[in-house]
Amino acid sequence: MLWITGLLGILITSTLIGNTKVDLDFMKNYLWKNRILLVFSPTQTNPHLLNQRSWISKNRPGFDDRHLLVFEIVDNNVLLRSGESAVNHNASILRSEFSVKKDQFRSLLIGKDGTIKYNRLIPVDPCYLFGLIDSMPMRKQEIYNNSKFVRCIE
């Protein structure tokens, strides 16, 4: 089991090298305020999407504590995970910007600084996601300034 964790760490870390800055109108409202998790899915019934939703709902307080907004891009719709329509965001533009095919699942984390921190074709486990975010300098400062710290629920 330990070798799997090490291998995953190597694979995931390799995508973090050379973070790409996102240059979109999409980010202008969130830069330096929120981290963004983009979840692209071809359908509402995609098993990866259903799995991702389950993990998010179990860990909602941790997402809120980390100022992490979740946008689902399904078909031609962009929704905040709270169920609100994100009418100012265009699914086609987001798919194009992040090179996501319409029939593809992808989870992508954008940091408060506007750079891509995680980009995979599978759902992201919140425990891994929280660990990744908590290791970032800006998040370390947030933890230092705020006595509240919400851990992952497995």
ZALUMDREN-423550 format. One line per 2 residues: number of its first residue (from 1); their letters; for each residue y, x, z of N, C-alpha, C. Coordinates in Angstrom, 1 decimal, always signed. Example, Ala and Ser with C-alpha at 12.3 -4.5 7.8 and 13.67 -1.06 7.14 Angstrom:
BEGIN
1) as) -5.7/+13.2/+7.8/-4.5/+12.3/+7.8/-3.3/+13.2/+7.8 | -2.2/+12.8/+7.1/-1.1/+13.7/+7.1/+0.0/+12.9/+7.9 $
END
This chain:
BEGIN
1) ml) -1.2/+0.8/+0.0/+0.0/+0.0/+0.0/+1.3/+0.9/+0.0 | +1.2/+2.0/+0.8/+2.4/+2.9/+0.8/+2.7/+3.5/-0.5 $
3) wi) +1.7/+3.8/-1.3/+2.0/+4.4/-2.6/+2.6/+3.4/-3.5 | +2.3/+2.1/-3.4/+2.9/+1.1/-4.2/+4.4/+1.0/-3.9 $
5) tg) +4.7/+1.0/-2.6/+6.1/+1.0/-2.1/+6.9/+2.2/-2.7 | +6.3/+3.3/-2.6/+6.9/+4.5/-3.2/+7.2/+4.5/-4.7 $
7) ll) +6.2/+3.9/-5.4/+6.3/+3.8/-6.8/+7.4/+2.8/-7.2 | +7.4/+1.7/-6.4/+8.5/+0.7/-6.7/+9.8/+1.3/-6.4 $
9) gi) +9.9/+2.1/-5.4/+11.2/+2.7/-5.1/+11.7/+3.6/-6.2 | +10.7/+4.4/-6.8/+11.1/+5.3/-7.9/+11.5/+4.5/-9.1 $
11) li) +10.8/+3.4/-9.4/+11.1/+2.6/-10.6/+12.4/+1.9/-10.4 | +12.7/+1.4/-9.2/+13.9/+0.6/-9.0/+15.1/+1.6/-9.0 $
13) ts) +14.9/+2.7/-8.3/+16.0/+3.7/-8.2/+16.4/+4.2/-9.6 | +15.5/+4.3/-10.5/+15.8/+4.8/-11.8/+16.8/+3.9/-12.5 $
15) tl) +16.7/+2.6/-12.2/+17.7/+1.7/-12.9/+19.1/+1.8/-12.2 | +19.1/+2.3/-11.0/+20.4/+2.4/-10.3/+21.2/+3.6/-10.8 $
17) ig) +20.6/+4.6/-11.3/+21.3/+5.8/-11.8/+22.1/+5.4/-13.0 | +23.4/+5.8/-13.0/+24.2/+5.5/-14.1/+24.6/+4.0/-14.1 $
19) nt) +25.0/+3.5/-12.9/+25.4/+2.1/-12.9/+26.4/+1.8/-14.0 | +26.3/+0.6/-14.6/+27.1/+0.2/-15.6/+28.1/-0.8/-15.1 $
21) kv) +29.4/-0.5/-15.4/+30.5/-1.4/-15.0/+30.5/-2.7/-15.9 | +30.6/-3.8/-15.3/+30.6/-5.1/-16.0/+32.0/-5.4/-16.3 $
23) dl) +32.3/-5.6/-17.6/+33.7/-5.9/-18.1/+33.7/-7.3/-18.6 | +33.8/-8.2/-17.8/+33.8/-9.6/-18.2/+34.9/-10.4/-17.4 $
25) df) +35.4/-11.4/-18.1/+36.2/-12.4/-17.3/+35.5/-13.0/-16.2 | +34.1/-13.1/-16.3/+33.3/-13.6/-15.3/+33.5/-13.0/-14.0 $
27) mk) +33.7/-11.7/-13.9/+33.9/-10.9/-12.7/+35.3/-11.0/-12.1 | +36.3/-11.4/-12.8/+37.6/-11.3/-12.3/+37.8/-12.1/-11.0 $
29) ny) +37.1/-13.2/-10.8/+37.3/-14.0/-9.6/+36.5/-13.5/-8.4 | +35.6/-12.5/-8.7/+34.7/-12.1/-7.6/+34.8/-10.6/-7.2 $
31) lw) +35.5/-9.8/-8.1/+35.6/-8.4/-7.9/+36.2/-8.1/-6.5 | +35.5/-7.2/-5.8/+35.9/-6.8/-4.4/+35.8/-7.9/-3.4 $
33) kn) +35.3/-9.1/-3.8/+35.1/-10.2/-2.8/+33.7/-10.6/-2.6 | +32.9/-10.6/-3.7/+31.5/-11.1/-3.7/+30.6/-10.1/-4.4 $
35) ri) +29.4/-10.1/-4.0/+28.3/-9.6/-4.8/+27.7/-10.7/-5.5 | +27.2/-10.5/-6.7/+26.7/-11.5/-7.6/+25.2/-11.2/-7.9 $
37) ll) +24.4/-12.2/-7.8/+23.0/-12.2/-8.3/+22.9/-13.2/-9.4 | +22.7/-12.6/-10.6/+22.5/-13.5/-11.8/+21.0/-13.6/-12.0 $
39) vf) +20.6/-14.9/-12.1/+19.2/-15.2/-12.3/+19.1/-15.9/-13.7 | +18.6/-15.2/-14.7/+18.4/-15.8/-16.0/+17.0/-16.3/-16.1 $
41) sp) +16.9/-17.5/-16.7/+15.5/-18.1/-16.8/+15.5/-19.0/-18.1 | +14.4/-19.0/-18.8/+14.3/-19.8/-20.0/+14.3/-21.3/-19.7 $
43) tq) +13.7/-21.7/-18.6/+13.5/-23.1/-18.3/+13.7/-23.3/-16.7 | +13.9/-24.6/-16.4/+13.9/-24.9/-15.0/+12.6/-24.8/-14.3 $
45) tn) +11.5/-24.8/-15.0/+10.2/-24.8/-14.4/+9.5/-23.4/-14.5 | +10.2/-22.4/-14.9/+9.7/-21.1/-15.0/+9.2/-20.6/-13.6 $
47) ph) +7.9/-20.2/-13.5/+7.4/-19.7/-12.2/+8.3/-18.7/-11.5 | +8.8/-17.7/-12.2/+9.7/-16.7/-11.6/+10.9/-17.4/-11.0 $
49) ll) +11.5/-18.3/-11.7/+12.7/-19.0/-11.2/+12.4/-19.8/-9.9 | +11.2/-20.5/-9.9/+10.8/-21.3/-8.8/+10.6/-20.4/-7.6 $
51) nq) +10.0/-19.2/-7.8/+9.7/-18.2/-6.8/+11.1/-17.7/-6.2 | +12.0/-17.4/-7.1/+13.3/-16.8/-6.7/+14.0/-17.9/-5.9 $
53) rs) +14.0/-19.1/-6.3/+14.7/-20.2/-5.6/+14.1/-20.3/-4.1 | +12.8/-20.3/-4.0/+12.2/-20.4/-2.7/+12.6/-19.3/-1.8 $
55) wi) +12.6/-18.0/-2.3/+13.1/-16.9/-1.5/+14.5/-17.0/-1.1 | +15.3/-17.5/-2.0/+16.8/-17.6/-1.7/+17.0/-18.7/-0.6 $
57) sk) +16.3/-19.8/-0.7/+16.5/-20.9/+0.2/+16.1/-20.5/+1.6 | +15.0/-19.7/+1.7/+14.6/-19.2/+3.1/+15.5/-18.2/+3.7 $
59) nr) +16.3/-17.6/+2.8/+17.2/-16.5/+3.3/+18.7/-16.8/+3.1 | +19.0/-18.0/+3.0/+20.4/-18.4/+2.7/+21.4/-17.7/+3.7 $
61) pg) +21.2/-17.7/+5.0/+22.1/-17.0/+5.9/+22.3/-15.6/+5.6 | +21.3/-14.9/+5.1/+21.4/-13.5/+4.7/+22.2/-13.3/+3.5 $
63) fd) +22.1/-14.2/+2.6/+22.9/-14.2/+1.3/+24.4/-14.4/+1.7 | +24.7/-15.3/+2.6/+26.0/-15.6/+3.0/+26.6/-14.4/+3.7 $
65) dr) +25.9/-13.8/+4.6/+26.3/-12.7/+5.4/+26.7/-11.5/+4.5 | +26.1/-11.4/+3.4/+26.3/-10.3/+2.5/+27.3/-10.7/+1.3 $
67) hl) +27.9/-11.8/+1.5/+28.9/-12.3/+0.5/+28.2/-12.3/-0.9 | +27.0/-12.8/-1.0/+26.2/-12.7/-2.2/+26.1/-14.1/-2.8 $
69) lv) +26.7/-14.3/-4.0/+26.7/-15.6/-4.7/+25.5/-15.5/-5.7 | +24.8/-16.6/-5.9/+23.7/-16.6/-6.8/+24.1/-17.6/-8.0 $
71) fe) +24.1/-17.1/-9.2/+24.3/-17.9/-10.4/+23.0/-18.0/-11.1 | +22.6/-19.2/-11.5/+21.4/-19.4/-12.3/+21.9/-19.7/-13.8 $
73) iv) +21.3/-18.9/-14.7/+21.6/-19.2/-16.1/+20.3/-19.7/-16.7 | +20.3/-21.0/-17.0/+19.1/-21.6/-17.5/+19.5/-22.4/-18.7 $
75) dn) +18.8/-22.1/-19.8/+19.2/-22.7/-21.1/+20.6/-22.4/-21.4 | +21.5/-23.5/-21.6/+22.9/-23.2/-21.8/+23.7/-23.5/-20.6 $
77) nv) +23.1/-23.6/-19.4/+23.8/-24.0/-18.2/+24.0/-22.8/-17.3 | +25.1/-22.7/-16.6/+25.4/-21.7/-15.6/+25.7/-22.5/-14.3 $
79) ll) +24.9/-22.3/-13.3/+25.0/-23.1/-12.0/+25.1/-22.1/-10.9 | +26.0/-22.4/-9.9/+25.9/-21.7/-8.6/+24.7/-22.2/-7.9 $
81) rs) +24.0/-21.4/-7.2/+22.8/-21.8/-6.5/+23.0/-23.0/-5.6 | +24.2/-23.2/-5.2/+24.4/-24.4/-4.3/+24.3/-25.7/-5.1 $
83) ge) +24.1/-25.6/-6.4/+24.0/-26.7/-7.3/+25.2/-27.1/-8.0 | +26.3/-26.5/-7.7/+27.6/-26.8/-8.4/+27.6/-26.2/-9.8 $
85) sa) +28.1/-26.9/-10.8/+28.2/-26.4/-12.1/+29.3/-25.3/-12.2 | +29.0/-24.2/-12.8/+30.0/-23.1/-12.9/+30.6/-23.3/-14.3 $
87) vn) +31.5/-24.3/-14.5/+32.0/-24.7/-15.8/+32.8/-23.6/-16.5 | +33.3/-22.7/-15.7/+34.2/-21.6/-16.4/+33.4/-20.5/-17.0 $
89) hn) +32.0/-20.6/-16.8/+31.2/-19.5/-17.3/+30.3/-19.9/-18.4 | +30.2/-19.1/-19.4/+29.4/-19.5/-20.6/+28.1/-18.7/-20.7 $
91) as) +27.0/-19.5/-20.7/+25.7/-18.9/-20.7/+25.4/-18.0/-21.8 | +25.9/-18.3/-23.0/+25.7/-17.4/-24.2/+26.4/-16.1/-24.0 $
93) il) +27.6/-16.1/-23.5/+28.3/-14.9/-23.3/+27.6/-14.0/-22.2 | +27.2/-14.6/-21.2/+26.5/-13.9/-20.1/+25.2/-13.3/-20.6 $
95) rs) +24.4/-14.1/-21.4/+23.2/-13.5/-22.0/+23.5/-12.4/-22.9 | +24.5/-12.5/-23.7/+24.9/-11.4/-24.6/+25.3/-10.2/-23.9 $
97) ef) +26.2/-10.3/-22.9/+26.7/-9.2/-22.1/+25.6/-8.4/-21.4 | +24.6/-9.1/-21.0/+23.5/-8.4/-20.2/+22.2/-8.3/-21.1 $
99) sv) +22.3/-8.5/-22.4/+21.2/-8.4/-23.3/+19.9/-9.1/-22.8 | +20.1/-10.4/-22.5/+19.0/-11.2/-22.0/+18.7/-12.2/-23.1 $
101) kk) +17.4/-12.2/-23.6/+17.0/-13.1/-24.6/+16.9/-14.5/-23.9 | +17.0/-15.5/-24.7/+17.0/-16.9/-24.2/+15.6/-17.2/-23.6 $
103) dq) +14.5/-16.6/-24.1/+13.2/-16.9/-23.5/+12.8/-15.9/-22.4 | +13.7/-15.2/-21.8/+13.4/-14.1/-20.9/+13.9/-14.5/-19.5 $
105) fr) +13.1/-14.1/-18.5/+13.5/-14.1/-17.1/+14.1/-12.8/-16.7 | +15.2/-12.8/-16.0/+15.8/-11.5/-15.5/+16.6/-11.8/-14.3 $
107) sl) +16.5/-10.9/-13.3/+17.4/-10.9/-12.1/+18.2/-9.7/-12.1 | +19.5/-9.9/-11.8/+20.5/-8.8/-12.0/+21.5/-8.9/-10.9 $
109) li) +21.7/-7.8/-10.1/+22.7/-7.7/-9.0/+23.9/-7.0/-9.5 | +25.1/-7.5/-9.2/+26.3/-6.9/-9.5/+27.0/-6.7/-8.2 $
111) gk) +27.4/-5.5/-7.9/+28.1/-5.1/-6.6/+29.5/-5.6/-6.6 | +30.1/-5.6/-5.4/+31.5/-6.0/-5.3/+32.5/-5.1/-6.2 $
113) dg) +32.0/-3.9/-6.5/+32.8/-3.0/-7.3/+32.6/-3.3/-8.8 | +31.8/-4.3/-9.1/+31.6/-4.7/-10.5/+30.6/-3.9/-11.3 $
115) ti) +29.8/-3.1/-10.6/+28.7/-2.3/-11.3/+27.4/-3.0/-11.1 | +26.5/-2.8/-12.0/+25.1/-3.3/-11.9/+24.3/-2.4/-11.0 $
117) ky) +23.7/-3.1/-10.0/+23.0/-2.4/-9.0/+21.5/-2.6/-9.1 | +21.1/-3.6/-9.8/+19.7/-4.0/-9.9/+19.5/-4.8/-11.2 $
119) nr) +18.5/-4.5/-12.0/+18.3/-5.2/-13.2/+16.8/-5.2/-13.6 | +16.1/-6.3/-13.4/+14.7/-6.3/-13.6/+14.2/-7.7/-14.2 $
121) li) +13.0/-7.6/-14.8/+12.5/-8.8/-15.5/+11.6/-9.7/-14.6 | +11.8/-9.4/-13.3/+11.0/-10.2/-12.3/+11.9/-10.7/-11.2 $
123) pv) +11.5/-11.6/-10.4/+12.4/-12.1/-9.3/+12.6/-10.9/-8.3 | +13.7/-10.9/-7.6/+14.0/-9.9/-6.6/+13.7/-10.5/-5.2 $
125) dp) +12.8/-9.7/-4.5/+12.5/-10.1/-3.1/+13.8/-9.9/-2.2 | +14.2/-10.9/-1.5/+15.4/-10.8/-0.6/+15.3/-9.6/+0.3 $
127) cy) +14.1/-9.3/+0.9/+14.0/-8.2/+1.8/+14.4/-6.9/+1.1 | +13.9/-6.7/-0.1/+14.3/-5.5/-0.9/+15.8/-5.6/-1.2 $
129) lf) +16.3/-6.7/-1.7/+17.7/-6.9/-2.1/+18.6/-6.6/-0.9 | +18.3/-7.2/+0.3/+19.1/-6.9/+1.5/+19.1/-5.4/+1.8 $
131) gl) +18.0/-4.8/+1.7/+17.9/-3.4/+2.0/+18.7/-2.5/+1.0 | +18.7/-2.9/-0.2/+19.5/-2.3/-1.2/+21.0/-2.4/-0.9 $
133) id) +21.4/-3.7/-0.7/+22.8/-4.0/-0.4/+23.2/-3.2/+0.9 | +22.4/-3.3/+1.9/+22.8/-2.7/+3.2/+22.9/-1.2/+3.2 $
135) sm) +22.3/-0.6/+2.2/+22.4/+0.9/+2.0/+23.7/+1.3/+1.3 | +24.5/+0.3/+0.8/+25.7/+0.6/+0.1/+26.8/+0.9/+1.0 $
137) pm) +27.7/+1.9/+0.7/+28.8/+2.2/+1.6/+29.7/+1.0/+2.0 | +30.0/+0.2/+1.1/+30.9/-1.0/+1.4/+30.2/-1.9/+2.4 $
139) rk) +28.9/-2.1/+2.3/+28.2/-3.0/+3.2/+28.0/-2.3/+4.5 | +27.8/-1.0/+4.6/+27.8/-0.3/+5.9/+29.1/-0.5/+6.7 $
141) qe) +30.2/-0.5/+6.0/+31.5/-0.7/+6.6/+31.6/-2.2/+7.1 | +31.1/-3.1/+6.3/+31.1/-4.5/+6.7/+30.2/-4.7/+8.0 $
143) iy) +29.1/-4.1/+8.1/+28.2/-4.2/+9.2/+28.9/-3.6/+10.5 | +29.6/-2.5/+10.3/+30.3/-1.8/+11.3/+31.4/-2.7/+11.9 $
145) nn) +32.1/-3.4/+11.0/+33.3/-4.2/+11.4/+32.9/-5.6/+11.9 | +31.6/-6.0/+11.7/+31.2/-7.3/+12.1/+29.9/-7.2/+12.9 $
147) sk) +29.9/-7.7/+14.1/+28.7/-7.5/+15.0/+27.5/-8.3/+14.5 | +27.8/-9.4/+13.6/+26.7/-10.2/+13.1/+26.0/-9.5/+12.0 $
149) fv) +24.6/-9.6/+12.1/+23.8/-8.9/+11.0/+22.6/-9.8/+10.8 | +22.4/-10.4/+9.7/+21.3/-11.3/+9.4/+20.2/-10.6/+8.6 $
151) rc) +19.1/-10.6/+9.2/+17.9/-9.9/+8.6/+17.2/-10.9/+7.6 | +16.3/-10.3/+6.8/+15.5/-11.0/+5.9/+14.4/-11.8/+6.5 $
153) ie) +14.1/-13.0/+6.0/+12.9/-13.8/+6.5/+11.9/-13.7/+5.4 | +10.7/-13.1/+5.8/+9.6/-12.9/+4.8/+8.8/-14.2/+4.6 $
END
